[in-house]
Structures are given as C-alpha cells and as structure tokens.
Amino acid sequence: MNKKNISVIRTRFAPSPTGELHLGGARTALFNYLLAKKSQGKFILRIEDTDQERSKEEYINNQYNDLLWLGLKPDESPFFESKHGPYQQTKRLDIYQKYAQELLDKKKVYYCFCSKEELAKEKEEYLVKKKANYQYSRKCLQLSPEQIQNFLQTKKPYVLRLKVPQEKDYGFQDLVRGKITFQGKDIEDFVIFRSNGFPLLNFAVVIDDHLMGISHVLRGEEHISNTAKQLVLYKALGWNSPQFGHLSIILNKERQKLSKRDQTTSEFQMIYQLRQKGYLPQAIINYLLFLGWHPGRGITQEIFNLKEAIENFNLKGLHTQGAVFTLEKLNWYNNYYIQQLEEKEFEKQSWKVLQKEYQLAEEKKEWVQKIAFLFRPRLNCFQELINLSRYFFQEPLQIDLDLPLSQLEKLKETKELLTNLEDWKEESVRQALQTVKNLFPLIRRKLTGQKSGPELPKIIYLLGKEKVLKRLKLKS
C-alpha cells in the first residue's frame, strides 16, 4: 500500500460499457466524487471496454450523460482528455503490451498454452480427488524455451499467467473494513494477457490506476478478490498501490443482493429508468448518499445537497454491512425535492410528462400546469401525474350506482346548480356546492371514477363545465 503522503487525491469511476448506469454504479461514482472533491482533488471517468462482445459506444455516452445529469462531472474522461489519457482501455492496448512484455522479460509471467478443454479436464480430475479451491497446476511453467518457441512459431493460442510467489502474504488497510490479508498460496497464477492482444481486467486496471495517478479506489466488496490479484501485480511491477476501500453491497428488502429480477424494484435500478419516471437528480444523490453511509453520531440531518455532501463526507461513515434499497425512502426524498422546486421548473417538468402522454396542444399548457399543481403534494415522481390526472384527459369508466331517491334528487339539484352557473371560476363553483357537501364522495366518483383525490371544487373547476355536466348525467 502507498504509505507516503498524497498531496492530491485522485479517484476514479471505471464502468464497463456493457449496459446502462445502475444504482450501484452511481453510488460508487458518488462516493469517489465526494472523496476527491472533499480535498479539492480530481475525479476521473475511465471506460473499461475490453469485453468487446458486449461493449457498446452508446453505453459510454449514456453513462457519461447520466453522471452529468446527477451533477458528478468528471475532471478527466474520454470526453475531456488530459495528459493521463486515453481514458478508454481499447485505446491503450500498446501500453498494456509494453508492461506485459516487461514482466515476461523479467520471468514474472509465463506462457500458458493449455486449451480450455485441457483446463476443464485438469479441474475435473482435481475435484475428483476432493480437493477444494482448485488452482492451475502450473504445468506450462515447466516448458523449455525450445517448446515455447515452437508453440509460438506454430501460432498455438496462449495466455500469459502471472507467477504468484506462493510464500508471500499480501495485506492492505481497507479504508472501510480495516486490515485484510491474503496468502500467496491461495492465489492461483491468474491470466493477465491473451494472445489476441487484449489484457484481462486486473492487469489493465493496475496499469491504468498507476499511470493515471489514482490515489484512492472505492469500489464494491465483490472486488475484494480482485484486490488480492492486483496487489500481487503491484509488487511484480515494483509500484506502490492506491489505497483501497470496499463498499457494502446493496440489498433488497429480503436482505439479498439487489437483482434485476426483483419484481418491485426492477424498474427503478437504472438511472435512465429513474430519469424517465421523473425522479430528480438531487433526490437520487441524496438517497444514494445514505445508502451505506452516515455522517456520524448525533447528526440527524437527512437532507443534503451535493455541496453539503462534499463538506460532510468522511470515510469513517461508510458501512461494512449491506445497505437495503427501499423504494419508499427514494420516493420520500423525491417527494421532498419536488416540493422544493420553483414553480416554473415544476410546471416545465409536469408539462413535459403530460404533453408527451396525451399529445396536448400548446394552448393547453396553462390548464395542464394548473392540473399538475393539484397533485404536487402527493407526487413521488413526475410520471405518477399520468395516472393521477388521467380523468382530466380521458373520461373515466362510468359507475352507475343504485342510489336512494333522496340522493338522486340531490344529484339532479347539483347538476342544475352547475348548469345555471355562469361565472365558471373555482370560488364560484365552491359557493354553488355549499349545500351538497354531503354528496361530495358520490360526485367525485361520477366525475373521476376515484374515491379520493384533490379538493372537489378544484377538480370541477378544472374539468370544465361541459365535461362536468356530461359526467353527471343520470340514467333516465
């Protein structure tokens, strides 16, 4: 581990462009961003795209745009190059080849010509002997120089394996979990390079982190086993390692690892999904901040903007236990921030959602915005406006109720009151309905198909006279 004082903290977020940015990735990016900005350091975005079959350019753009939308703008990235670039692994292949050759020359890695079939057979035979934790047998380490040269000349496929010193231990002080130690004998000679010119992830990551001056690495706890391999590589290359911290995983309500198969949360795990549903970036950031972190004892504040998050962030507040994702808490945050929006911004967001859903003409804008304000207090996300306000744009399923004669008469009286109302304003409607307040639940059902909702006079006023009278029509 790098023990020297670090003048500038440099952190990185290094996603693979094999999909969209998800909550776990966004949280990792957030914590790395906060750690860097806390000390006026640098936050770097690096794209790990060596998985050529699954990587797509569109995912690079989408993930970058999601980071910008969240307010986590990288200081260096494929979109803002500096002396440490390129920031995309497929554009750094010559760099990896250089260091692979250096390790090969120093006999710290060796050629392995074993085929997949041979390795599978070796593993099967190994397990038959009831030995746990299979490791590669190192048989290619015994090849003579002549055999190696012959295989290379005949273009036999190969990989490069790191020769892991079996007698050494590799330890580090995890920024979240404390001291962690690995024994060399438990780490197999892992592959660092393939004959097609592409490095494996652990090798590329070590080269990139070193050359980009990364001082601190915060990532998910599933990478602890990768850290073991990377520490061996740092030693082999004669470099100091960054400081590592492994974040707790995100769990569902059943305290199992959050999965796309979780029915209640599957539509809320990608940042683009949350954007489409009308969640606000400041709400997502605030929610992710507390998903595995707490500012400290005695602090009960739950609302933090990004600036406050930077000021209060500390590594001691990171949890080792899994953080439980709940949609209810995310909705609580988003509802709070929706209430804080300036009116013009709320109107803009509301119009965007409802205009798209109902294909509304521009002249309907002011009316639609008034409707949206009816539902603002209870709004968890802007997409909810679609169903909440549907009866303003589409006639609800009419419910014919068997009513007592007295209520039928009262309903006819209400319709007559509204028919004769010339001044169709909210206050006028309210005054006209003073004598029939006991019928409000029935009137609401007839007009909206709902049992509850915003104030009835407001609904009646915004529905308009024509729609109201039509929906209050009774069977003859």
C-alpha positions in Angstrom: 0.0 0.0 0.0 1.2 3.5 -0.7 2.2 4.9 2.7 3.5 8.3 1.5 1.6 11.5 1.9 -0.7 12.2 -1.0 -0.9 15.8 -2.0 -3.8 15.5 -4.4 -6.4 12.8 -4.1 -7.3 11.3 -7.4 -10.2 8.9 -7.6 -11.9 7.1 -10.5 -15.1 5.5 -11.6 -14.4 2.8 -14.1 -17.5 1.2 -15.5 -17.8 -1.3 -18.3 -20.0 -0.1 -21.2 -22.0 -3.3 -21.3 -25.2 -1.7 -20.1 -26.7 1.4 -18.6 -25.6 3.1 -15.4 -27.3 1.4 -12.4 -27.8 2.5 -8.8 -24.8 0.6 -7.5 -22.5 2.2 -10.1 -23.9 5.6 -9.5 -23.3 5.2 -5.7 -19.7 4.1 -6.4 -19.2 7.1 -8.6 -20.8 9.4 -5.9 -18.5 8.2 -3.1 -15.4 8.6 -5.3 -16.6 12.0 -6.4 -17.1 13.1 -2.8 -13.8 11.8 -1.6 -12.0 13.7 -4.4 -13.9 16.9 -4.0 -13.6 16.9 -0.2 -9.9 17.7 -0.7 -10.1 19.6 -4.0 -8.9 16.5 -5.8 -9.7 15.0 -9.2 -12.5 12.6 -10.1 -11.7 10.5 -13.3 -14.0 8.5 -15.5 -12.3 5.6 -17.2 -14.1 3.2 -19.5 -13.1 -0.5 -19.2 -14.2 -1.8 -22.5 -12.0 -4.8 -23.1 -15.1 -7.0 -23.3 -15.6 -6.3 -27.0 -18.5 -8.6 -27.5 -20.8 -6.8 -25.0 -19.4 -3.3 -25.0 -21.3 -0.6 -26.9 -20.4 3.0 -27.7 -24.0 4.1 -26.8 -23.5 2.9 -23.3 -20.4 5.0 -22.9 -22.3 8.1 -23.9 -25.3 7.2 -21.8 -23.3 6.6 -18.7 -21.4 9.8 -19.1 -24.6 11.8 -19.6 -26.2 10.2 -16.6 -23.2 11.2 -14.5 -23.5 14.8 -15.8 -27.2 14.8 -15.0 -26.5 13.7 -11.5 -24.0 16.5 -11.1 -21.0 14.2 -10.9 -18.9 15.8 -13.7 -15.6 14.0 -14.2 -12.5 16.2 -14.3 -10.9 13.8 -16.8 -12.7 11.4 -19.1 -12.9 10.2 -22.7 -14.8 13.4 -23.3 -12.2 15.6 -21.6 -8.8 14.2 -22.2 -5.6 15.2 -20.4 -2.0 14.0 -20.1 -3.2 10.8 -18.4 -5.4 9.6 -21.3 -6.6 7.9 -23.3 -9.4 7.0 -20.8 -10.7 4.0 -22.7 -8.9 0.7 -22.4 -9.3 -0.3 -26.0 -7.2 2.8 -26.9 -4.4 1.8 -24.5 -3.6 -1.7 -25.8 0.0 -0.8 -26.8 0.6 0.4 -23.2 -0.6 -2.9 -21.8 1.5 -4.9 -24.2 4.6 -2.9 -23.2 4.2 -3.9 -19.5 3.2 -7.5 -20.3 6.5 -7.8 -22.2 8.4 -6.2 -19.3 7.0 -8.8 -16.9 7.7 -11.6 -19.4 11.3 -10.5 -19.8 11.8 -10.5 -16.0 10.3 -14.0 -15.9 7.4 -12.9 -13.6 4.9 -14.1 -16.1 4.9 -17.1 -18.3 3.3 -18.5 -21.4 0.4 -20.9 -20.9 -0.7 -22.9 -24.0 -3.3 -25.0 -22.2 -6.6 -25.2 -24.1 -10.0 -24.7 -22.5 -10.6 -28.4 -22.8 -7.3 -29.2 -21.1 -8.0 -26.9 -18.2 -11.5 -28.2 -17.8 -10.2 -31.8 -17.6 -7.5 -30.8 -15.2 -10.0 -29.1 -12.9 -12.4 -32.1 -13.1 -9.6 -34.5 -12.2 -8.5 -32.2 -9.4 -12.0 -32.1 -7.9 -12.4 -35.8 -8.1 -9.6 -36.0 -5.6 -11.9 -34.0 -3.3 -9.5 -31.0 -3.1 -11.2 -27.7 -2.6 -10.2 -24.4 -4.2 -8.8 -25.6 -7.5 -5.8 -23.8 -8.8 -4.0 -24.1 -12.1 -1.3 -26.8 -11.9 1.5 -24.5 -13.4 2.4 -27.2 -15.8 3.3 -24.7 -18.5 5.8 -23.2 -16.2 7.9 -26.3 -16.9 8.0 -25.8 -20.6 11.5 -25.5 -22.1 12.5 -22.4 -24.1 12.5 -24.6 -27.2 9.0 -25.9 -26.6 7.7 -22.3 -26.1 9.4 -21.1 -29.3 7.9 -24.0 -31.2 4.4 -23.3 -29.9 4.8 -19.6 -30.8 6.0 -20.4 -34.3 3.1 -22.7 -34.9 0.8 -19.9 -33.6 -0.6 -22.1 -30.9 -3.1 -20.0 -28.8 -1.8 -18.9 -25.4 -2.3 -16.6 -22.5 0.2 -15.0 -20.1 0.0 -16.1 -16.5 1.5 -14.2 -13.5 3.8 -16.4 -11.4 2.4 -15.7 -8.0 5.0 -16.0 -5.2 3.5 -18.7 -3.0 5.5 -17.9 0.1 4.4 -14.2 0.4 1.5 -12.6 2.1 -0.3 -9.6 0.6 -2.1 -7.3 3.0 -3.6 -3.8 3.0 -5.5 -1.5 5.2 -9.0 -1.3 3.8 -10.4 2.2 4.1 -13.8 0.7 5.1 -13.1 -2.7 6.6 -9.7 -2.4 8.2 -6.8 -4.9 7.8 -7.2 -7.5 5.1 -4.5 -10.1 4.3 -4.2 -12.7 1.5 -1.8 -15.6 1.4 0.1 -16.1 -1.8 -0.6 -19.8 -1.8 -4.3 -19.1 -2.0 -3.9 -17.0 -5.2 -3.5 -19.0 -8.4 -1.3 -18.0 -11.3 -4.0 -15.9 -12.9 -4.1 -14.8 -16.6 -3.1 -11.2 -17.4 -3.0 -11.2 -21.2 -4.3 -13.1 -24.2 -2.6 -13.7 -27.5 -5.2 -11.6 -29.3 -3.5 -8.5 -27.8 -6.2 -7.8 -25.1 -5.3 -7.7 -21.4 -7.5 -9.1 -18.7 -9.2 -6.7 -16.4 -7.0 -7.0 -13.3 -3.9 -6.3 -15.4 -5.3 -3.4 -17.2 -6.7 -1.9 -14.0 -3.3 -1.9 -12.3 -1.6 -0.3 -15.3 -4.3 2.3 -15.6 -4.5 3.2 -11.9 -0.8 3.6 -11.7 -0.2 5.7 -14.8 -3.3 7.8 -14.1 -2.0 8.6 -10.6 -5.1 7.1 -8.9 -4.5 7.5 -5.1 -7.8 6.0 -3.7 -10.1 3.3 -5.1 -13.6 2.9 -3.6 -15.5 0.0 -5.2 -17.9 -2.7 -4.3 -17.0 -5.5 -1.9 -17.3 -8.0 -4.7 -13.9 -6.7 -5.9 -12.0 -7.8 -2.8 -10.8 -11.0 -4.5 -9.6 -8.8 -7.4 -7.7 -6.6 -5.0 -5.7 -9.7 -3.9 -4.6 -10.2 -7.5 -3.9 -6.6 -8.1 -1.6 -6.3 -5.0 0.5 -9.2 -6.5 0.7 -7.3 -9.7 1.8 -4.0 -8.0 4.6 -5.9 -6.3 5.6 -7.6 -9.5 5.8 -4.2 -11.3 7.6 -2.6 -8.3 4.9 0.0 -7.8 3.0 1.4 -4.8 -0.7 0.5 -4.8 -3.5 3.0 -4.3 -5.5 2.9 -1.0 -8.5 0.6 -1.4 -11.9 0.8 0.2 -14.6 -1.8 -0.5 -18.2 -0.6 -0.2 -21.1 -2.7 1.1 -23.4 -4.3 -1.4 -26.9 -3.0 -2.0 -29.6 -5.4 -0.7 -33.3 -5.8 -1.3 -35.9 -5.9 1.4 -35.3 -9.6 1.9 -31.6 -8.7 2.5 -30.4 -10.4 -0.6 -28.2 -8.8 -3.2 -30.3 -6.4 -5.3 -31.1 -8.0 -8.6 -32.8 -7.1 -11.9 -35.2 -10.0 -11.1 -36.6 -8.2 -8.0 -40.1 -7.5 -9.2 -40.8 -4.5 -7.0 -37.6 -2.7 -7.8 -36.5 -3.9 -11.3 -37.9 -0.7 -13.0 -36.0 1.6 -10.6 -32.5 0.2 -10.7 -31.1 2.1 -13.7 -30.5 5.8 -13.7 -32.2 6.2 -17.1 -35.3 4.5 -15.8 -35.4 6.9 -12.9 -35.0 9.8 -15.3 -37.8 8.6 -17.4 -40.1 8.3 -14.4 -39.4 11.8 -13.3 -37.1 11.4 -10.4 -34.9 14.4 -9.7 -31.1 14.2 -9.7 -30.8 15.9 -6.3 -33.2 13.3 -4.8 -31.2 10.4 -6.2 -27.9 11.8 -5.0 -29.4 12.4 -1.5 -30.8 8.9 -1.4 -27.6 7.2 -2.6 -25.6 9.2 -0.1 -27.3 7.4 2.8 -27.3 4.0 1.1 -24.3 2.7 3.0 -23.0 5.9 4.7 -23.9 8.1 7.7 -22.4 11.5 8.6 -21.7 10.4 12.2 -23.1 10.2 15.7 -25.5 12.9 16.8 -26.2 14.0 13.2 -29.9 13.5 12.3 -29.9 15.6 9.1 -31.3 13.6 6.2 -31.4 16.3 3.5 -28.0 17.1 1.9 -27.4 18.9 -1.4 -24.3 18.0 -3.3 -22.3 20.8 -1.7 -23.2 19.8 1.8 -22.5 16.1 0.9 -18.9 17.1 -0.1 -18.4 19.1 3.1 -19.7 16.3 5.4 -18.4 13.2 3.6 -15.9 11.1 5.6 -14.6 7.6 5.1 -15.5 6.6 8.7 -19.2 6.9 7.8 -19.1 4.1 5.3 -20.8 0.9 6.4 -19.5 -2.6 6.1 -22.9 -4.2 6.3 -25.2 -4.3 3.3 -27.4 -1.3 2.5 -31.1 -2.0 1.9 -32.7 -0.3 -1.1 -36.3 0.7 -0.4 -38.5 2.4 -3.0 -40.4 4.1 -0.2 -37.4 6.0 1.0 -36.4 7.0 -2.5 -39.9 8.3 -3.0 -39.7 10.2 0.2 -36.6 12.0 -1.0 -38.1 12.7 -4.4 -41.3 14.0 -3.0 -39.4 16.4 -0.8 -37.4 17.8 -3.7 -40.5 18.1 -5.9 -42.0 20.3 -3.2 -38.8 22.5 -3.2 -38.9 23.1 -7.0 -39.6 26.6 -8.1 -43.0 26.9 -9.8 -41.6 27.4 -13.3 -39.5 24.3 -13.0 -42.4 22.3 -11.6 -44.6 23.5 -14.5 -41.9 22.6 -17.0 -41.4 19.1 -15.7 -45.2 18.5 -15.5 -45.9 19.7 -19.0 -43.1 17.6 -20.4 -44.7 14.4 -19.0 -48.3 15.1 -19.7 -47.9 16.7 -23.1 -46.0 13.6 -24.3 -48.5 11.2 -22.8 -51.7 12.9 -24.1 -50.3 14.6 -27.2 -51.6 18.0 -26.0 -51.6 21.2 -28.0 -49.5 24.2 -26.8 -52.6 26.2 -25.9 -53.5 23.6 -23.2 -50.3 24.3 -21.4 -51.5 26.7 -18.7 -54.6 24.5 -18.0 -52.4 21.4 -17.7 -50.0 23.1 -15.3 -52.9 24.0 -13.0 -53.9 20.4 -13.0 -50.4 19.3 -12.1 -50.3 21.5 -9.1 -53.4 19.7 -7.7 -51.2 16.6 -7.3 -47.9 18.2 -6.3 -48.2 17.4 -2.5 -48.5 13.7 -3.0 -46.3 13.3 -6.0 -43.4 10.7 -5.7 -42.2 11.2 -9.3 -43.5 13.1 -12.3 -44.6 10.0 -14.2 -47.2 9.5 -11.5 -49.0 12.5 -12.9 -50.2 10.4 -15.8 -52.4 8.1 -13.8 -53.3 10.6 -11.1 -54.6 13.1 -13.6 -56.0 10.7 -16.3 -59.6 11.6 -15.7 -58.9 15.2 -16.8 -58.0 13.9 -20.3 -60.0 10.7 -20.6 -63.5 10.0 -19.4 -63.4 7.5 -16.6 -65.4 4.3 -16.6 -68.9 5.4 -15.6 -70.2 3.8 -12.4 -74.0 3.5 -12.2 -74.9 3.3 -8.6 -78.3 2.3 -7.2 -79.0 5.4 -5.3 -81.8 6.3 -2.9 -84.4 8.6 -4.3 -83.2 11.4 -1.9 -79.7 11.2 -3.3 -80.9 11.1 -6.9 -82.8 14.3 -6.3 -79.8 15.9 -4.7 -77.6 14.9 -7.6 -80.1 16.4 -10.0 -80.1 19.5 -7.9 -76.3 19.7 -8.0 -76.3 19.3 -11.8 -78.9 22.1 -12.1 -76.8 24.4 -9.8 -73.8 23.9 -12.0 -75.8 24.2 -15.2 -77.0 27.6 -14.2 -73.6 28.8 -13.0 -72.5 31.4 -15.5 -69.3 32.5 -13.7 -67.2 29.3 -14.0 -64.5 30.1 -11.5 -63.1 28.0 -8.7 -64.6 30.2 -6.0 -68.0 30.3 -7.7 -68.1 26.5 -8.0 -67.2 26.2 -4.3 -70.0 28.5 -3.3 -72.5 26.7 -5.5 -71.7 23.4 -3.9 -72.0 24.5 -0.3 -75.5 22.9 0.1 -74.5 19.5 -1.3 -71.2 18.8 0.6 -72.6 15.5 1.9 -72.7 14.3 -1.8 -69.1 15.1 -2.5 -68.0 11.4 -2.4 -70.7 10.5 -4.9 -70.0 13.4 -7.1 -66.3 12.6 -7.1 -67.0 9.0 -8.1 -69.2 10.2 -11.0 -66.7 12.8 -12.3 -63.3 11.0 -11.7 -64.0 7.3 -11.0 -61.9 7.7 -7.8 -62.8 7.6 -4.2 -60.3 10.2 -3.1 -58.2 13.0 -4.6 -57.6 16.7 -4.6 -60.4 19.1 -3.4 -63.5 18.5 -5.4 -64.3 22.2 -6.2 -60.8 22.5 -7.8 -61.4 19.3 -9.8 -64.8 20.5 -11.0 -63.4 23.9 -12.0 -60.5 22.5 -14.0 -62.6 19.8 -15.6 -64.8 22.5 -17.2 -68.5 22.9 -17.3 -69.1 20.7 -20.4 -67.3 17.7 -19.0 -68.8 18.0 -15.6 -72.4 18.2 -16.8 -71.8 15.3 -19.2 -70.4 13.1 -16.5 -73.2 14.0 -14.0 -75.8 12.7 -16.4 -78.1 10.2 -14.8 -79.9 7.2 -16.2 -83.5 8.2 -17.1 
